[in-house]
Amino acid sequence: MPAITTALGFTIRLLIAVGLGILIGAERQLTKHRTGIVTNVIVCVGSYAFTAFSYLANDGNTDVTRIAAQIVSGIGFLGAGVIISDGTKIKGINTAASIWSSASVGILCCLDKWWFAAIVAGAMVLAHLLIHPIAEFITKKQEYNKEKSDKQETFYRISIVCSEENADEIKKNIIEYFRELDDVLLRNLEMSDVDGGNVKVRAEISTKRKNNELVEHIITHVGKHEDIISTGWKHIT
């Protein structure tokens, strides 16, 4: 291939950068992502042009790694602009990584061995077409398992520490309160002495599905009694 410092060599490499940018961008656009052909072509061409400048300005006698390092930093800021935080989810990381990687393809197009750029571009497309679906499958599988776990019957133990003289009354109130709840089953209720002449009342309950909010509501309701010293709950198996 002609040297990059010649018009023919520069043009050939530029066309390669455009072609590989189209390849990367086409996959992004066909899969309905925010950055498509135009963005990736511009990133590839821009990175190629900046790197080629270091060759042209000094007729090939220069340290091109300096320009490449600056491109990596600059494209990082561009990629950050497409990342969106949506509550607990972060969107756009793959798109940002694609833009960043497209810049590396443009830089590699400056080499005489231009096929290294083609290899990187091909690897990017394969990663999106083959590896990304696998990652999506694993994520959905994890979400399904979590949802399934949340719908299974869940067991809790509620602990209440109170004075000994009010233990029977509190125990009676607990039994009456649980009779009013449709989604909770009282499985066991026992009392034991603790230090200071107090009594700990333990209630083992089960819910049709994981429902920590309901247990917190129960604790709040039961804990309103003025003679209750402390309350708490935990999952049990």
Secondary structure, DSSP 4 states (H G I P E B T S, - for coil): ---TTSHHHHHHHHHHHHHHHHHHHHHHHHTT-SS-HHHHHHHHHHHHHHHHHHHHHTTT-S-THHHHHHHHHHHHHHHHTT-EEETTEEE-HHHHHHHHHHHHHHHHTTSS-THHHHHHHHHHHHIIIIIHHHHHHHHHHHHHHHHHHHTS-EEEEEEEEEEGGGHHHHHHHHHHHHHT-SSEEEEEEEEEEEGGGEEEEEEEEEESS--HHHHHHHHHHHTTSTTEEEEEEEEE-
